[in-house]
Amino acid sequence: MDELSEEQRTAFEAAAFRRLVSHLRERTDVQNIDLMNLAGFCRNCLSNWYREAANAAGVAMDKEESREIIYGMPYDAWRELHQKEASAEQKAAFEVNRPHE
């Protein structure tokens, strides 16, 4: 395969990101704590990374705005519709696996 141009790389990365966000919007049964315990990141992490990139590029964006982009709706609405109470096992796994700052 020939070397990708910067434009191609950016376009493919953006397409993969959009597909990931779309997939997570469809899989509302997968809780953020499950994602954190399995992969070490969740929807909130994605929204934080998105906001950090926007801010680094000089685009003002707050946490609620970036979360709405990732969740496809206001975060509080998503939580009310889809978030379930974490089990004791999920919480214990999170304490073991969570990022330590």
N, C-alpha and C positions, 0 to 999 in steps of 0.2 A: 504494500500500500504506500502510495506517495504521502509525503508529509502534509498534514492538514494546514491550511492557512489559519491565521489568527481569527478571521471572520468565521470560517467553518467551525473551528473549535468552540468559539463563543456561541454560535448558533446551535450546535449539537448539545452543549452543556445546558443552554437555556431550554431546549426541548426536553431534555431528560429531567430537568428541574420541574418544568410545568407538568410533566407526566407524573412525577412523584407527588406533587401537590394535589393533582387531580385524583390520584389513587388514594391518598390519605383522606381526601374529602369524601370519597365513596366508602371507605372502610371506617365508618364511625364506630363500629364495634370494637376496633382496636383502640384501646385507651393509651393515653400518653405514658402512663407508668409502665405499661407493657413495652412500649417502644424504648423507653429509657432503660428498662431492665435487660432488654435483649440487645439493643443496638447502641445505647449510650447517647441517644439524641431523640427528640420528639418534635411535635409540631411547634411548640414554643421555642425550641432551639432554632428551628428553621426561620421562624419569624424574627428572632433576635439577629440571626445572621443576615437576613434580608435587610432589616433596619440598619444594622451596622454598615452594610455595603452602601445603602442609600445615603446615610449620613456622611460616610467617607467621600462620596461623590458630590457632597454639597447639597443634597436633597434632604430637607428637614422631614423627619418622619418619627412619630412617637410609637410606643409599644402597642397601643390599641390599633393604630392604623396598620402596622405590619402584621399583627395577629389577624385582622380582618382579611388581609390579602391571602394569608395562608389558610385560614379556616373557611373562607368564602362567606363569612357572616360575622357579626360582632361576637367576640369571644364569650361574653356572658350568655348570649343566646345559644351558642354551640354547647357550652357547659350545661345549660339547663336541658337541652334536648338530648345530649349524648353522653355526658360524663357520669360515670357510676362511682360509687364509693369504692376505694381500693381495699382489697382484702388484707388481712394481717400478713399473709405470705408475700403479697406484692410489696407492701410497705417494708417488710424485713429485707427483701431482695434489693429494694431501692437503697436502703441504708448501706448495704454492702457494696453495691455497684455505683452509687451516685458519684458524680465528679466531686473531688475534694479540692476546694480552692484555697 
